[in-house]
Amino acid sequence: MNLLERLRLYITITRSEAIARRYFVVNGFDGALTMLGLTVGFLASGADVAPGVVLGACLGATIALGMSGLTSAYISESAEKKKELRELESAMMTDLQASTHGMASRLIPVLVALVNGLAPLLISLVIILPLWLGKLGVALPMRPLSASIGTAIVMLFLLGVFLGRISGSFWLWAGLRTLVVGVVTVGLVLWLAG
């Protein structure tokens, strides 16, 4: 059995596919909204902030979101899988540490933690890409800060589309629902900062 088949088996016996999918969406959403809030906050401040300062703040938040997602998911999923394995061992009155269930209980928390940590990290990096390009002097059709805000809005919409496909609902309505969350976030930041 190759590595991919083994991973599929571990995911199946631990019923972890839905958990990883939820972590991806929840933490991806956190990453997108955090970057949206930061970039709109910088824009609303009206100050002439150096692009490097904006990029540094957004990059710091990106790394923190990724680390938080990675470590929190590993700690919680590891504890849950150990508990499930102990209960299964108790019911079967045997040690399962060397079994497929035992291997799955050790590997799945790592896999779920990677999904949970990489989702906000990658989505945030996509959102701050225009800031990076602007700092490097690449000509963009709009201000890098505005481009990052637009990218965050698009990412929120795409997360909604993904949720719509999972639930079997109309993708456009699902995307618009998450888009509304982004628009409300922008409105709240502008209102409170103004």
C-alpha positions as CSV (number, residue, x, y, z in Angstrom):
1,M,0.0,0.0,0.0
2,N,1.5,3.3,-1.1
3,L,1.6,6.5,1.1
4,L,-1.5,8.1,-0.5
5,E,-3.6,4.9,-0.1
6,R,-2.5,4.7,3.5
7,L,-3.4,8.3,4.1
8,R,-6.9,7.7,2.6
9,L,-7.3,4.7,4.9
10,Y,-6.3,6.7,8.0
11,I,-8.7,9.5,7.0
12,T,-11.5,7.0,6.5
13,I,-11.1,5.1,9.7
14,T,-10.8,8.2,11.8
15,R,-13.6,10.0,9.9
16,S,-11.4,13.1,9.6
17,E,-12.2,14.4,6.1
18,A,-15.0,16.6,7.3
19,I,-12.9,17.9,10.2
20,A,-10.0,18.9,7.9
21,R,-12.5,20.5,5.5
22,R,-14.1,22.5,8.3
23,Y,-10.7,23.6,9.6
24,F,-9.7,24.7,6.1
25,V,-12.7,26.9,5.7
26,V,-12.8,28.3,9.3
27,N,-9.1,29.2,9.4
28,G,-9.1,30.3,5.8
29,F,-12.0,32.6,6.6
30,D,-10.1,33.9,9.6
31,G,-7.0,34.6,7.5
32,A,-9.0,36.4,4.8
33,L,-11.0,38.5,7.3
34,T,-7.9,39.4,9.3
35,M,-6.1,40.6,6.3
36,L,-9.2,42.5,5.1
37,G,-9.5,44.1,8.5
38,L,-5.8,45.1,8.6
39,T,-5.7,46.5,5.1
40,V,-8.9,48.4,5.4
41,G,-7.7,49.7,8.8
42,F,-4.5,51.0,7.2
43,L,-6.5,52.6,4.3
44,A,-9.0,54.1,6.8
45,S,-6.2,55.6,8.9
46,G,-5.6,58.1,6.1
47,A,-1.9,58.2,7.2
48,D,0.8,58.0,4.5
49,V,2.1,54.6,5.8
50,A,5.1,53.2,4.1
51,P,4.3,50.0,2.1
52,G,6.9,48.1,4.1
53,V,5.1,48.9,7.4
54,V,1.8,47.6,6.0
55,L,3.4,44.5,4.6
56,G,5.3,43.9,7.8
57,A,2.1,44.1,9.9
58,C,0.2,41.9,7.5
59,L,3.0,39.4,7.3
60,G,3.3,39.3,11.1
61,A,-0.4,38.5,11.4
62,T,-0.1,35.9,8.6
63,I,2.6,34.1,10.4
64,A,0.8,34.3,13.7
65,L,-2.4,32.9,12.1
66,G,-0.5,30.0,10.5
67,M,1.3,29.1,13.8
68,S,-1.9,29.4,15.8
69,G,-3.8,27.2,13.4
70,L,-1.0,24.6,13.3
71,T,-0.3,24.3,17.0
72,S,-3.9,24.6,18.2
73,A,-5.2,22.0,15.8
74,Y,-2.4,19.6,16.6
75,I,-2.8,19.9,20.4
76,S,-6.6,19.5,20.3
77,E,-6.8,16.8,17.6
78,S,-3.9,14.8,19.2
79,A,-5.8,14.7,22.5
80,E,-9.0,13.7,20.8
81,K,-7.4,10.9,18.8
82,K,-5.6,9.6,21.8
83,K,-8.9,9.5,23.7
84,E,-10.6,7.7,20.8
85,L,-7.8,5.1,20.6
86,R,-7.9,4.5,24.4
87,E,-11.7,4.0,24.3
88,L,-11.3,1.6,21.3
89,E,-8.5,-0.3,23.1
90,S,-10.7,-0.5,26.2
91,A,-13.6,-1.9,24.2
92,M,-11.4,-4.4,22.4
93,M,-9.3,-5.2,25.5
94,T,-6.1,-5.0,23.5
95,D,-3.2,-2.6,22.8
96,L,-3.7,-1.0,19.3
97,Q,-0.6,1.3,19.3
98,A,1.1,-0.7,16.5
99,S,-2.1,-1.2,14.5
100,T,-3.5,0.8,11.7
101,H,-5.8,2.6,14.1
102,G,-2.8,3.5,16.3
103,M,-0.9,4.9,13.3
104,A,-3.9,6.8,12.2
105,S,-4.4,8.3,15.7
106,R,-0.8,9.7,15.5
107,L,-0.7,10.8,11.9
108,I,-4.2,12.4,11.4
109,P,-3.5,15.1,14.0
110,V,-0.4,16.2,12.0
111,L,-2.4,16.2,8.8
112,V,-5.3,18.1,10.3
113,A,-2.9,20.6,11.9
114,L,-1.2,21.2,8.5
115,V,-4.5,21.9,6.9
116,N,-5.5,24.2,9.8
117,G,-2.2,26.1,9.7
118,L,-1.7,26.3,6.0
119,A,-5.2,27.5,5.2
120,P,-4.9,31.0,6.8
121,L,-1.2,31.2,5.9
122,L,-1.7,30.6,2.2
123,I,-4.9,32.6,1.8
124,S,-3.3,35.5,3.7
125,L,-0.1,35.3,1.5
126,V,-2.3,35.5,-1.6
127,I,-4.1,38.6,-0.2
128,I,-0.9,40.4,0.7
129,L,0.8,39.6,-2.7
130,P,-0.1,43.0,-4.2
131,L,1.6,44.7,-1.2
132,W,4.7,42.6,-1.9
133,L,4.6,43.4,-5.6
134,G,4.1,47.1,-4.8
135,K,7.1,47.1,-2.5
136,L,9.2,45.5,-5.2
137,G,8.2,48.3,-7.6
138,V,5.9,46.2,-9.8
139,A,3.4,48.4,-11.5
140,L,-0.2,47.4,-10.6
141,P,-3.4,48.7,-12.1
142,M,-4.4,50.1,-8.7
143,R,-2.8,51.0,-5.4
144,P,-1.3,47.9,-3.7
145,L,-3.5,48.4,-0.6
146,S,-6.6,48.6,-2.7
147,A,-5.6,45.5,-4.7
148,S,-5.1,43.6,-1.4
149,I,-8.5,44.6,-0.2
150,G,-10.0,43.4,-3.5
151,T,-8.1,40.2,-3.3
152,A,-9.4,39.6,0.2
153,I,-13.0,40.1,-1.0
154,V,-12.4,37.7,-3.8
155,M,-11.0,35.1,-1.5
156,L,-14.0,35.4,0.9
157,F,-16.3,34.9,-2.1
158,L,-14.3,31.8,-3.2
159,L,-14.5,30.3,0.2
160,G,-18.3,30.7,0.1
161,V,-18.3,29.0,-3.4
162,F,-16.3,26.1,-1.9
163,L,-18.9,25.8,1.0
164,G,-21.7,25.9,-1.5
165,R,-20.2,23.1,-3.5
166,I,-19.8,21.0,-0.3
167,S,-23.3,21.6,0.8
168,G,-24.8,21.1,-2.6
169,S,-26.4,24.6,-2.6
170,F,-26.2,27.1,-5.4
171,W,-22.6,28.3,-5.5
172,L,-23.4,32.0,-6.3
173,W,-25.7,32.4,-3.2
174,A,-23.1,30.7,-1.0
175,G,-20.4,33.0,-2.4
176,L,-22.5,36.1,-1.9
177,R,-23.2,35.1,1.7
178,T,-19.5,35.2,2.6
179,L,-19.1,38.3,0.5
180,V,-21.7,40.0,2.7
181,V,-19.6,39.1,5.7
182,G,-16.6,40.8,4.0
183,V,-18.6,44.0,3.2
184,V,-20.0,44.2,6.7
185,T,-16.4,43.8,8.0
186,V,-15.2,46.6,5.8
187,G,-18.1,48.8,6.9
188,L,-17.5,48.2,10.6
189,V,-13.7,49.0,10.2
190,L,-14.4,52.2,8.3
191,W,-17.1,53.2,10.7
192,L,-15.0,52.6,13.8
193,A,-11.8,54.0,12.3
194,G,-13.5,57.1,10.9
